[in-house]
Amino acid sequence: SLREQFDTVTARAVAPLPTLLEYAASFVKTGGHFIAWKSIDIQEELQASNKAQRILNLKLIDTHYYTLPNDWGKRQLLVFKKTKPLEPTYPRTTGIPKKDPLIDEDATLEILAKKRDTTDSTFISHADS
């Protein structure tokens, strides 16, 4: 099993942040890091992920901003730290994180629906050691 075996897990263009956190959390060991490549305008998405962060024991510890060459715009890396082991019930069964994301009740669903429809299924994980 690859559950909670990796020091660092990375992902780009997989899903809205609440769903992405659930996908990634099961691979990250306690004390390890998850790094998400995201665009700049994600404040609503980040706010919507608060519940997922709490449930999945992930804490946003850093944000790195950078500019792509050739006027391709700005992006950011969100760095999360896994604070304790994941409950055995997570991640939920295939398809559930996308259909029923771990979001705060007051989160804006419209932005999540738009992002869900425009992202691909690329997911990469690796060990630091």
C-alpha positions in Angstrom: 0.0 0.0 0.0 1.2 3.5 -0.8 -1.0 5.0 2.0 0.9 7.8 3.9 4.3 6.7 2.5 5.6 9.8 0.8 7.5 12.8 2.2 6.2 15.1 -0.6 3.3 14.8 -3.0 2.7 17.2 -5.9 -0.2 17.8 -8.2 -1.1 20.1 -11.0 -4.5 20.7 -12.8 -6.2 17.7 -11.1 -9.3 19.1 -9.4 -10.6 22.0 -7.3 -8.6 22.3 -4.0 -11.1 20.6 -1.6 -11.2 17.5 -3.9 -7.5 17.7 -4.6 -6.6 17.7 -0.9 -8.6 14.6 -0.4 -6.9 12.8 -3.3 -3.4 13.8 -2.1 -3.7 13.4 1.7 -3.7 9.7 1.7 -0.3 9.6 0.1 1.4 12.1 2.4 3.0 10.8 5.6 2.6 12.7 8.9 5.0 15.6 8.9 5.2 15.4 5.1 4.1 18.0 2.5 1.6 18.3 -0.3 2.4 21.0 -2.9 -0.4 22.1 -5.2 0.3 24.1 -8.4 -2.5 26.7 -8.7 -3.4 29.9 -10.6 -3.4 33.2 -8.7 -7.1 33.9 -8.4 -8.1 31.1 -6.0 -9.2 32.9 -2.9 -12.7 31.4 -3.0 -11.4 28.0 -3.8 -8.9 28.3 -0.9 -11.6 29.4 1.5 -13.8 26.5 0.3 -11.0 24.1 1.3 -11.0 25.0 5.0 -13.2 22.1 5.9 -11.1 19.6 3.9 -7.9 21.0 5.5 -9.3 20.4 9.0 -10.7 16.9 8.3 -7.6 15.7 6.3 -5.1 17.1 8.8 -3.4 19.4 6.3 -2.3 22.9 7.2 -1.4 25.6 4.6 2.1 26.6 5.7 3.5 28.6 2.7 2.7 30.1 -0.6 5.2 30.7 -3.4 4.3 33.0 -6.2 6.1 33.0 -9.5 5.8 34.3 -13.1 5.9 32.1 -16.1 8.0 33.2 -19.1 6.6 34.6 -22.4 3.7 36.4 -20.7 2.0 33.2 -19.7 1.0 34.8 -16.4 1.5 34.2 -12.7 1.0 31.1 -10.7 1.5 29.9 -7.1 2.5 26.8 -5.2 0.5 26.1 -2.1 2.5 24.1 0.5 0.5 22.1 3.0 1.9 20.1 5.9 0.3 16.9 7.2 -0.1 17.3 10.9 -1.3 13.8 11.9 -2.4 10.5 10.3 -5.5 10.5 8.1 -8.7 8.8 9.4 -9.2 5.4 7.7 -12.4 6.6 6.1 -10.4 8.9 3.8 -10.1 9.2 0.9 -13.7 8.3 0.2 -14.8 5.9 -2.5 -13.9 6.8 -6.1 -16.1 9.6 -7.4 -17.4 10.8 -4.0 -14.7 13.5 -3.5 -15.6 15.1 -6.8 -19.4 14.7 -6.4 -19.5 15.7 -2.7 -16.4 17.7 -1.9 -15.4 18.5 1.7 -16.4 22.2 1.7 -17.6 24.6 4.2 -21.4 25.2 4.1 -20.9 28.8 3.2 -18.4 28.1 0.4 -19.2 29.2 -3.1 -20.0 26.1 -5.2 -20.1 27.9 -8.5 -16.3 28.4 -8.7 -15.8 24.7 -7.7 -18.2 23.5 -10.4 -16.4 25.6 -13.1 -13.0 24.3 -12.0 -14.2 20.7 -11.8 -15.3 20.9 -15.5 -12.0 22.3 -16.8 -9.3 20.3 -15.0 -7.6 17.1 -16.2 -6.7 14.0 -14.4 -2.9 14.3 -14.1 -1.6 13.3 -10.6 2.0 12.8 -9.6 3.4 11.7 -6.3 7.0 10.9 -5.3 9.2 10.3 -2.2 11.8 12.8 -1.1 14.3 10.1 -0.1 
